[in-house]
Amino acid sequence: MRNVHPEVFLVARPQLDYDAIAAYLSEIGGSSWLERLDKGDLDNDALNLAEFAGRLCYRSWEPGLNPRSVLEHVSFSFALHNVSRVLSHEIVRHRPGTAISQESLRFVRLNDIPFWFPDWARADAELMQRATAVLEQLEQFQLWMADHFGLDAEGLPFHEKKHKTSFMRRFAPDGVATGLLWSANIRTLRHTIEARTDPGAEEEIRLLFGKIGELMRAEAPALFGDYTVQDGAWVPRWRKV
Ligand SMILES: Cc1cc2nc3c(=O)[nH]c(=O)nc-3n(C[C@H](O)[C@H](O)[C@H](O)COP(=O)(O)OP(=O)(O)OC[C@H]3O[C@@H](n4cnc5c(N)ncnc54)[C@H](O)[C@@H]3O)c2cc1C
């Protein structure tokens, strides 16, 4: 058994082509917007893409004409590292505006199960001793099955190996730590950060979405600066779902 912690890495963000935007704005007579950005706001592509989309809807390229923004064009990708299958079952319930790739446990040997224990669990000696014993028994069973099925024998056909490893993963606990690439647009992010940091949400997903909230507030403060955070719950000033 290997002790792990859920982590998030922001691995992809929007990048604008300002030459193409300038060409478009010149075509439709909106160059003054880009000139205003050029005075200091060209470093936040996420915000600029949302603003560009909003202004395009109404041709509102002049100051103060229309302050709306459009949030679905702007997507970010997160590598969710050492998160459990409990968490992955929950995150896939959020469908619009997302894309997901998840590690296949067909190709991972489960004889050293990565597992996150919250601090309160780690402080409970008997719980830890019993939990560790259960995980070790599962690991021993994985080793036995690998040997029993001859998974490392030379010449075992790949489809046969996949067939057996697929069976073996059924004996992984839901808490086994795994990995996802999760992409979401800003509208979805705003909704999920609120829903999944709610006090009623599950402990691990609350922790994870708190981290995502922190990352996004630093990344795009104009798009995530309206939240108040109390006891880990992120509550936005504005909602649009
Ligand atoms: C604290 C918490 C506890 C939960 N507990 C449980 C539980 O015990 N059991 C359980 O089964 N689930 C549970 N869930 C999951 C929950 O039921 C939803 O499946 C999940 O939150 C995704 O729904 P969403 O409204 O957030 O929609 P998302 O998929 O995130 O979509 C966002 C919004 O888009 C719109 N939308 C999405 N899909 C459609 C559609 N098909 N048609 C029309 N509009 C759509 C809706 O306005 C929706 O609110 C829980 C969720 C939370 C946050």
The ligand as an SDF file (V2000), in Angstrom:
LIG
                    3D

 53 58  0  0  0  0  0  0  0  0999 V2000
  -23.2240   17.4300   -3.0360 C   0  0  0  0  0  0  0  0  0  0  0  0
  -23.6880   16.4680   -4.0990 C   0  0  0  0  0  0  0  0  0  0  0  0
  -24.2350   15.2570   -3.7370 C   0  0  0  0  0  0  0  0  0  0  0  0
  -24.6780   14.3610   -4.7150 C   0  0  0  0  0  0  0  0  0  0  0  0
  -25.2070   13.1620   -4.3330 N   0  0  0  0  0  0  0  0  0  0  0  0
  -25.6760   12.3120   -5.2810 C   0  0  0  0  0  0  0  0  0  0  0  0
  -26.2520   11.0410   -4.9200 C   0  0  0  0  0  0  0  0  0  0  0  0
  -26.3420   10.7070   -3.7600 O   0  0  0  0  0  0  0  0  0  0  0  0
  -26.6670   10.2220   -5.9060 N   0  0  0  0  0  0  0  0  0  0  0  0
  -26.5930   10.5780   -7.2220 C   0  0  0  0  0  0  0  0  0  0  0  0
  -27.0130    9.8110   -8.0880 O   0  0  0  0  0  0  0  0  0  0  0  0
  -26.0420   11.7470   -7.5920 N   0  0  0  0  0  0  0  0  0  0  0  0
  -25.5820   12.6190   -6.6580 C   0  0  0  0  0  0  0  0  0  0  0  0
  -25.0050   13.7950   -7.0400 N   0  0  0  0  0  0  0  0  0  0  0  0
  -24.8560   14.0650   -8.4770 C   0  0  0  0  0  0  0  0  0  0  0  0
  -25.9980   14.9360   -8.9900 C   0  0  0  0  0  0  0  0  0  0  0  0
  -27.2140   14.2420   -8.8750 O   0  0  0  0  0  0  0  0  0  0  0  0
  -25.7870   15.3240  -10.4620 C   0  0  0  0  0  0  0  0  0  0  0  0
  -25.7190   14.1850  -11.2750 O   0  0  0  0  0  0  0  0  0  0  0  0
  -24.5100   16.0930  -10.6780 C   0  0  0  0  0  0  0  0  0  0  0  0
  -24.3820   17.1260   -9.7170 O   0  0  0  0  0  0  0  0  0  0  0  0
  -24.5370   16.6590  -12.0900 C   0  0  0  0  0  0  0  0  0  0  0  0
  -25.7070   17.4250  -12.2760 O   0  0  0  0  0  0  0  0  0  0  0  0
  -25.6640   18.9890  -12.4990 P   0  0  0  0  0  0  0  0  0  0  0  0
  -27.0260   19.5750  -12.3050 O   0  0  0  0  0  0  0  0  0  0  0  0
  -24.5870   19.5300  -11.6580 O   0  0  0  0  0  0  0  0  0  0  0  0
  -25.4260   18.9910  -14.0700 O   0  0  0  0  0  0  0  0  0  0  0  0
  -24.1700   19.1260  -14.9990 P   0  0  0  0  0  0  0  0  0  0  0  0
  -24.0680   17.8940  -15.8060 O   0  0  0  0  0  0  0  0  0  0  0  0
  -22.9530   19.6070  -14.2920 O   0  0  0  0  0  0  0  0  0  0  0  0
  -24.7490   20.2340  -15.9240 O   0  0  0  0  0  0  0  0  0  0  0  0
  -24.8820   21.5870  -15.5230 C   0  0  0  0  0  0  0  0  0  0  0  0
  -26.2480   22.0920  -15.8410 C   0  0  0  0  0  0  0  0  0  0  0  0
  -26.4870   21.9080  -17.2530 O   0  0  0  0  0  0  0  0  0  0  0  0
  -27.8630   21.5910  -17.4380 C   0  0  0  0  0  0  0  0  0  0  0  0
  -28.0410   20.2180  -17.9310 N   0  0  0  0  0  0  0  0  0  0  0  0
  -27.1700   19.1860  -17.8240 C   0  0  0  0  0  0  0  0  0  0  0  0
  -27.6340   18.0820  -18.4030 N   0  0  0  0  0  0  0  0  0  0  0  0
  -28.8270   18.4270  -18.8780 C   0  0  0  0  0  0  0  0  0  0  0  0
  -29.8480   17.7000  -19.5780 C   0  0  0  0  0  0  0  0  0  0  0  0
  -29.6830   16.4140  -19.9250 N   0  0  0  0  0  0  0  0  0  0  0  0
  -30.9770   18.3590  -19.8930 N   0  0  0  0  0  0  0  0  0  0  0  0
  -31.1410   19.6590  -19.5510 C   0  0  0  0  0  0  0  0  0  0  0  0
  -30.2220   20.3880  -18.9020 N   0  0  0  0  0  0  0  0  0  0  0  0
  -29.0920   19.7790  -18.5670 C   0  0  0  0  0  0  0  0  0  0  0  0
  -28.5600   21.7400  -16.1120 C   0  0  0  0  0  0  0  0  0  0  0  0
  -28.9720   23.0770  -15.9220 O   0  0  0  0  0  0  0  0  0  0  0  0
  -27.4200   21.3920  -15.1640 C   0  0  0  0  0  0  0  0  0  0  0  0
  -27.6470   21.8340  -13.8380 O   0  0  0  0  0  0  0  0  0  0  0  0
  -24.5740   14.7030   -6.0840 C   0  0  0  0  0  0  0  0  0  0  0  0
  -24.0280   15.9430   -6.4450 C   0  0  0  0  0  0  0  0  0  0  0  0
  -23.5860   16.8160   -5.4740 C   0  0  0  0  0  0  0  0  0  0  0  0
  -23.0070   18.1470   -5.9160 C   0  0  0  0  0  0  0  0  0  0  0  0
  1  2  1  0
  2  3  1  0
  2 52  2  0
  3  4  2  0
  4  5  1  0
  4 50  1  0
  5  6  2  0
  6  7  1  0
  6 13  1  0
  7  8  2  0
  7  9  1  0
  9 10  1  0
 10 11  2  0
 10 12  1  0
 12 13  2  0
 13 14  1  0
 14 15  1  0
 14 50  1  0
 15 16  1  0
 16 17  1  0
 16 18  1  0
 18 19  1  0
 18 20  1  0
 20 21  1  0
 20 22  1  0
 22 23  1  0
 23 24  1  0
 24 25  2  0
 24 26  1  0
 24 27  1  0
 27 28  1  0
 28 29  2  0
 28 30  1  0
 28 31  1  0
 31 32  1  0
 32 33  1  0
 33 34  1  0
 33 48  1  0
 34 35  1  0
 35 36  1  0
 35 46  1  0
 36 37  1  0
 36 45  1  0
 37 38  2  0
 38 39  1  0
 39 40  1  0
 39 45  2  0
 40 41  1  0
 40 42  2  0
 42 43  1  0
 43 44  2  0
 44 45  1  0
 46 47  1  0
 46 48  1  0
 48 49  1  0
 50 51  2  0
 51 52  1  0
 52 53  1  0
M  END
$$$$
